[in-house]
Amino acid sequence: MLFKDEKIALSVKGISKTFQKHKNKTIKAVDNVSFEIFRGEVFGVLGPNGSGKSTLIRMISTLLIPDTGNILVFGFDAEKEANSVRNLVNRVSVEASFFKKLSAMENLLFTAGLYGISKAKAREELLRIFDRIGLSRKRIHDPLEDFSRGMQQKVAIARAFLTSPNLLLLDEPTTGLDPRAKKEVQALIQEVCKEHDTSILLTTHDMFEAEELCGRVAIFHEGKVQKMGEVMKLKAAIPGGPLVSLEDVFMHYTGTTLKEADSGFEEAETLQEVS
């Protein structure tokens, strides 16, 4: 597929999204956000739970329409040219969606069929991906309902890589994975970006993961981009010397730690459930 823009994989300009939370109360999940991702880049959006990261991902993947602003994927408008955008994008979210009674292989062969990939080619590629992310071949024919949360996430990542998307949207992709599996998935993300010319938007609250994978990041808090730039330059710009981490950067620009921000979100959710 030809791109309208060969250099800019994703252009997000002034997008906002507001939801009705209660009868007389609204919440602005995304508030006038703008950024660009260059072709072949791994760009990170860093923020706590409830900061609007998943809403942002849903708008980019055409599942939601922004209230204001516009989104371009390789020059195609996500609202006006949604079908073209969907052909260029794949998404891995925190909650994987599968036919749980079917096996991992059956689920992914079904996906391959939707994208016109032959079963023979898909099987070969899937076995390679399963080996790469540490998913045992002994289990690929077991029903997905028998898989742990972490194992299901591995299958979701394999499904995304199978289609070789031009823009890969990873929404907390390693949540629920053990440390070894997390490192395997991170290595695969780097490999796909390098070998397949895939541009990646990664949302995460794991600052170590962001440092490992991303060249540039946006500090995202309460629906807004608080600061954006190259990881090394952001770290160098605040006091603390060589020991400065992205967690320190997050605290410097938001006034709170990531743990405190997550705790505040959990408390708000509890209060909402009680009321």
Secondary structure, 3 states (H helix, E strand, C coil): CCCCCCCEEEEEEEEEEEEEEECCEEEEEEEEEEEEEECCCEEEEECCCCCCHHHHHHHHCCCCCCCEEEEEECCEECCCCHHHHHHHEEEECCCCCCCCCCEHHHHHHHHHHHCCCCHHHHHHHHHHHHHHCCCCHHHCCCEHHHCCHHHHHHHHHHHHHHCCCCEEEEECCCCCCCHHHHHHHHHHHHHHHHHCCCEEEEEECCHHHHHHHCCEEEEEECCEEEEEEEHHHHHHCCCCHHHCCHHHHHHHHHCCCHHHHHHHHHHHHHHHHHC
